Amino acid sequence: MRIAQITYSTKPRGGVVHTLALSEALAARGHEVEVWTLGRGDDTAFFRPVDPAVRLRIVPFAAVDGEDVGERIERSIDVMAQAFSSDAEIVHAQDCISANAVIAAGRACVRTIHHLDAFTTPRLIECHDRAIHEPTARICVSRAVAAEVAELYGHAATVIANGVAAERFETAAGPRGAAARAAWQARLGRYVLALGGIEPRKGSIDLLEAFAQLCGTRPDLALVFGGGETLFDYRPYREEFERRAAELGVTPVVLGTLADDDVPPLVAGAAALGFVSTKEGFGLAAMEALAAGTPVVARDLPVLREVFGDAVTYAHDVSGIAAGLARVTAGRGAPDAERGRRLAHSYSWDAAAAAHEEFYRDLLGAKGGGRATDDLVDHR
């Protein structure tokens, strides 16, 4: 099959990580795969090397001073729509920007809905909803998100779980990763890690509040935030985070965007991962932590109960997060690390690619072998 995967950035956000790993796994299964994305600013490559079997189409996207979020998203859609010229049999958008762009270009698409967003401005709500209603077919990475899509939008979605690069994170936790882990630990001491930056959806202020409660009994721990590249302007939230940190007397370490090779040893070296997002579709960062043997304290969300079962420690609120972190960093009551590793290894990118392959073939069969995404047919 000729398959085009579309994403919105070259940076290490969850949907971009998913796009690249899935594309490489599909190419390894013998398909012709191309990835389309926007090269924001001066970006001419993704955040990590990509298997040369995958063709990359990086569309230049210059920065514009003074542009607000809505304008940037509108321009993102327009620039990709004007550039998109794939002859693929399957066009698969991995986010709402990509779906809007492909539809605006006159091509229908499959859409993976990783999670539902909660925009407040009318135009962003329109873009978000159009990217759910108008694709030919929908995929979700968990049953919980698929249930939300059915309840709120009236569309059925096929559930195909994420893959996980479990070996990479397990290796970082073993003898071969010892030097890189030690380098992080020498720099940071003993630390609780959060990935994805300081954002409302990540529950960053809740984690900060919980860590402040923990500091009284565990002054040896640091709070570390890594990653956080985003299209959105979270400056007001970040300012509130900084104000609250000063009030609490907590000085978090904010690492910002990380080199791809630095992430596994950073995760493997942590005393715990604080994974307290208010919305998730699967929980890839937490699954990678389990592969590394790092205990996870997660917000108690239906989607995480579905995906992780009893492999993580759950918390409902700030006090619960603090209590969970206190237990696991003291080595008391954390779920069995080997159980977590087995769970992470049960999600492979090859299995995800095989399920997508079957899904695509069903679509092609439904269209008599032609281009499955030429017409908007609701595949339920």
Buried (B, 14 or more C-beta within 10 A) or exposed (E): BBBBBBBBBBBBBBBBBBBBBBBBBBBBBEBBBBBBBBBBEEBEEBBBEBEEBBBBBBBEBEEEEEEEBBEBBBBBBEBBBEBBEBEBBBBBBBBBBBBBBBBBBEBBBBBBBBBBBEBEEEEBEEBBBBBBBBBBBBBBBBBBBBBBBBEEBEBBBBBBBBBBBBEBBBBBBEEEBBEBBEBBBEBBEBBBBBBBBBBBBBBBBBBBBBBBBBBEEBEEBBBBBBBBBBBBEBEEBBEBBBEBBEEBEBEBBBBEEBEEEBBBBBBBBBBBBBBBBEBBBBBBBBBBBBBBBBBBBBBBBBBBBBBBEEBBBBBEBBEBBBBBBBBBBEEEEBBEBEEBBBBBBEBBBEBBBBBBBEBBBBBBEBBEEEBBBBEEBEBE
